[in-house]
Amino acid sequence: MVIVSTYFIKRRFKSLVLTVVMIMTGLGGAGVGVFPETTGVIHVIVSMITFVFAGLSAIAFAYKVQKAPLSYFSVLLGVMTLVALGLFVSGSYLGLGPGGMERMIAYPALIWGVGSGAGLMFSEK
């Protein structure tokens, strides 16, 4: 669905950067579905692709599509995803354990996706 929505976002906003980061997010997400955690290294690679580009998508979306104050929340959620990912990779779980830190990576990206999609549905453009 991320890839499908990217097609419509590209048609409306004509941003190559936003299109590329969102396509990469969608491809990574599909890869996570195809290669579950039991597949080892390939799952780690597609997970990294998903979350790096999800964080970058939130930031790019804020600059290309949204207006203040919603754009600030998109940037904040994108940065939260990227910081949590960096902490996870470094082994700093902040007392949450690996599963808790994985949630701190995924939840901001998911909240951004749902919120931004809802925002687009109700925008006047």
Summary of the structure (lengths in Angstrom):
residues: 125
radius of gyration: 14.6
end to end distance: 21.7
largest distance: 45.1
contacts: 386
relative contact order: 0.12
helix: 83%
strand: 0%
